[in-house]
Amino acid sequence: MKSPLLSLPGAVAAEGVDEGVAAHYGDLFREQRALAEGTGFVDLSHRGVVSVTGDDRLSWLHLLLTQHVSDLPTGQATEALILSAHGHIEHALYLVDDGTTLWAHVEPGTQDALIAYLESMKFFYRVDVADRTDEFAIVHLPAGSIAEVPEGVVVRETPYGRDLFLPRADLESFAEESGPAVGLLAYEALRVEHHRPRLGFETDHRTIPHELGWIGTAVHLQKGCYRGQETVARVQNLGKPPRRLVFLHLDGSEVHLPPAGADIRLADEGPDGRKIGFVTTSVRHHELGPVALALVKRNVPLDARLLVDSTAAAQETVVEP
């Protein structure tokens, strides 16, 4: 779904899964600084929007999600995962309930599979699941923003800012009143800075929540009754995950950023050494320079010097080994 804000001056379209919104509007670092200072907004209208209504919506979702939502207070933001039977991450949902409807935004293009799964689990529960992507666009206001939220718009308030479920028809008028627009690359740079994982970027077909630090923020350890819970409990109580998320400071003298999937090796073993991990997201940060998130084997020493392809990198711990 192509955003009308791609017609704004300087807009350069994002690619891949983020196609349909602007990667930037001509000045990446200025946009990052604006976002970090609490000004501007980010067009996330390519993300999927799903709603759940009905008297049983919270108790029903409580049985399916990794998060404790049976008593979710009205207006309180949370996030949750849906796991496979083996505990691998399949969906990530960013949730808020407005008192009558549970709203979620999800990764672009994942809403159809999510809704299909939810529909298959309805049974006798009084719930109705709907794809609202055509009607609502997600807009992000950074922490500290004083921009006015239009009356009646559902808001997710988080430490990183506010996610607005804005009627799609109002997107252009909102942009006129709440600018400047900030591109997705700036949003991603701050996401990486804050070590926040993203489905499809930090995850692959075998990722479990412990590897990414999603325990606590998206997984409630005092509840059961959801698919994949046995894996979560076993790793929490009896073992450690096979991989761990790290934050990398990359050699700033390199012109090109390593792409997602770039191999990571121990510097002491050289560029032909054994592979011990891979880059998941790399960005240029307005203060930190080139940085990345990556998954490495759990037993990689915390002080080990690394090579990303041929680029030197120093690691910062996100998930403890």
PyMOL commands that set and color helices and strands:
alter all, ss='L'
color gray80, all
select helices_A, chain A and resi 4-7+16-18+28-36+57-62+111-120+168-178+184-193+209-212+229-238+267-269
alter helices_A, ss='H'
color red, helices_A
select strands_A, chain A and resi 12-13+22-24+41-44+48-53+78-83+89-97+101-106+128-131+136-142+154-158+161-167+181-182+243-250+263-266+275-285+289-297+306-308+311-317
alter strands_A, ss='S'
color yellow, strands_A
deselect
rebuild
show_as cartoon
